[in-house]
Amino acid sequence: MVKGRFTVNPFPNLTLMPSDTDNLDEIAGSMLEDNIQRYEDFLAKNKKIDMEQWKVLKTKENSIVYTARHHDVYRTGSPSHPHHGHQSQPGLPSLLSLGTTVGSLEDMMFGVVNPTLEIMRIKASSTRNPKATCSTVLYIQ
């Protein structure tokens, strides 16, 4: 394990204005809508990946993770999705993961949702990757 990797938060405390928090909430909502649309498109295309839009980022056991070749592939309001009423933030990267992983959705969410820096540190200290480092910048409810 890397000595001292979780002892200090490398980021200063962050305070957001209410408008910034609202903006982040809007981005999160747009990302959710985009991913639901992405899933519906995937089903409509008989569960086939368009390799002109996606490239393989990582493979492990029974899973493959793809990254969008262009960050705005799944922007809501884009010409390919004109029925959506708003646009998500341009330039946000998109990942697509296909395959099976042992465990449940609850297991996965437990691993990725960290409401506090201390909880994140506890979870990260139990990982099998001795080089893993992470930090929580700000928890937004």
C-alpha positions as CSV (number, residue, x, y, z in Angstrom):
1,M,0.0,0.0,0.0
2,V,1.3,3.5,-0.8
3,K,2.3,5.1,2.5
4,G,0.2,8.1,3.4
5,R,-2.0,8.0,0.3
6,F,-5.2,8.8,2.3
7,T,-3.9,11.0,5.1
8,V,-4.3,14.4,3.4
9,N,-6.9,15.7,1.0
10,P,-4.9,17.3,-1.8
11,F,-7.7,19.8,-2.6
12,P,-8.7,22.9,-0.6
13,N,-12.2,23.0,0.9
14,L,-14.7,24.0,-1.8
15,T,-17.8,26.1,-1.3
16,L,-20.3,26.5,-4.1
17,M,-22.8,29.2,-4.8
18,P,-26.4,27.9,-5.0
19,S,-26.4,28.6,-8.7
20,D,-23.3,26.4,-9.2
21,T,-25.0,23.6,-7.2
22,D,-28.1,24.0,-9.4
23,N,-25.9,23.9,-12.5
24,L,-24.3,20.6,-11.3
25,D,-27.8,19.2,-10.7
26,E,-28.8,20.1,-14.2
27,I,-25.6,18.5,-15.6
28,A,-26.4,15.3,-13.6
29,G,-29.9,15.2,-14.9
30,S,-28.7,15.7,-18.5
31,M,-26.2,12.9,-18.1
32,L,-28.9,10.6,-16.8
33,E,-31.2,11.4,-19.7
34,D,-28.3,10.9,-22.1
35,N,-27.5,7.5,-20.7
36,I,-31.1,6.4,-20.8
37,Q,-31.2,7.5,-24.5
38,R,-27.9,5.7,-25.1
39,Y,-29.4,2.5,-23.7
40,E,-32.6,2.8,-25.8
41,D,-30.5,3.4,-28.9
42,F,-28.4,0.3,-28.0
43,L,-31.5,-1.8,-27.7
44,A,-33.0,-0.4,-31.0
45,K,-29.8,-1.3,-32.8
46,N,-30.1,-5.0,-31.7
47,K,-27.5,-4.5,-29.0
48,K,-24.7,-3.7,-31.6
49,I,-22.0,-1.1,-30.9
50,D,-21.3,1.4,-33.7
51,M,-17.5,1.2,-33.8
52,E,-17.3,4.5,-35.7
53,Q,-18.7,6.2,-32.6
54,W,-17.0,4.1,-29.9
55,K,-13.5,2.7,-29.3
56,V,-12.4,0.0,-26.8
57,L,-10.9,1.5,-23.7
58,K,-10.5,-1.6,-21.5
59,T,-11.4,-5.2,-21.4
60,K,-11.5,-7.4,-18.3
61,E,-13.0,-10.8,-17.9
62,N,-16.5,-10.6,-19.3
63,S,-16.7,-6.8,-19.7
64,I,-15.6,-4.3,-22.3
65,V,-15.6,-0.5,-21.6
66,Y,-15.8,1.8,-24.6
67,T,-15.1,5.5,-24.8
68,A,-16.8,7.9,-27.3
69,R,-14.6,8.9,-30.2
70,H,-16.1,12.3,-29.9
71,H,-17.2,13.7,-26.6
72,D,-20.5,15.1,-28.0
73,V,-21.7,11.8,-29.5
74,Y,-24.6,11.7,-27.0
75,R,-25.4,15.3,-26.3
76,T,-29.1,15.7,-25.8
77,G,-30.5,18.1,-28.3
78,S,-27.9,17.1,-30.9
79,P,-29.1,16.4,-34.4
80,S,-29.3,12.7,-33.7
81,H,-31.7,13.4,-30.8
82,P,-33.7,16.4,-31.8
83,H,-36.7,15.4,-29.7
84,H,-34.9,16.4,-26.4
85,G,-35.7,19.8,-25.1
86,H,-32.3,20.8,-23.8
87,Q,-28.6,20.3,-24.3
88,S,-26.2,18.7,-21.9
89,Q,-22.8,20.3,-21.3
90,P,-20.5,19.9,-24.4
91,G,-17.2,18.1,-24.0
92,L,-18.2,15.7,-21.3
93,P,-16.6,12.3,-22.0
94,S,-18.9,9.3,-22.4
95,L,-18.2,5.7,-21.4
96,L,-20.2,2.6,-22.4
97,S,-19.7,-0.6,-20.5
98,L,-21.0,-4.0,-21.8
99,G,-20.8,-7.4,-20.2
100,T,-21.3,-9.1,-16.9
101,T,-19.7,-8.6,-13.6
102,V,-20.1,-10.7,-10.4
103,G,-22.1,-8.8,-7.8
104,S,-25.2,-6.7,-7.6
105,L,-26.1,-3.1,-8.5
106,E,-26.1,-2.4,-4.8
107,D,-22.5,-3.7,-4.6
108,M,-21.4,-1.5,-7.4
109,M,-23.1,1.6,-6.1
110,F,-21.6,1.0,-2.7
111,G,-18.2,1.1,-4.3
112,V,-18.7,4.3,-6.3
113,V,-20.8,6.5,-4.1
114,N,-18.8,8.2,-1.4
115,P,-20.7,10.8,0.7
116,T,-17.7,11.8,2.7
117,L,-13.9,11.8,2.4
118,E,-13.6,9.4,5.4
119,I,-16.0,6.8,3.9
120,M,-14.1,7.1,0.6
121,R,-10.8,6.5,2.4
122,I,-12.2,3.4,4.2
123,K,-13.5,1.9,1.0
124,A,-10.4,2.7,-1.0
125,S,-8.1,1.2,1.7
126,S,-9.7,-2.2,1.2
127,T,-9.1,-2.3,-2.6
128,R,-6.6,-4.7,-4.0
129,N,-4.9,-1.9,-6.1
130,P,-2.0,-0.7,-4.0
131,K,-1.5,2.3,-6.3
132,A,-5.1,3.5,-6.1
133,T,-5.5,7.1,-4.9
134,C,-8.6,9.2,-4.8
135,S,-10.2,12.1,-3.0
136,T,-13.6,13.7,-2.6
137,V,-13.7,17.4,-3.7
138,L,-17.2,18.1,-2.5
139,Y,-20.3,16.1,-1.7
140,I,-23.5,17.6,-3.2
141,Q,-26.8,16.3,-2.0
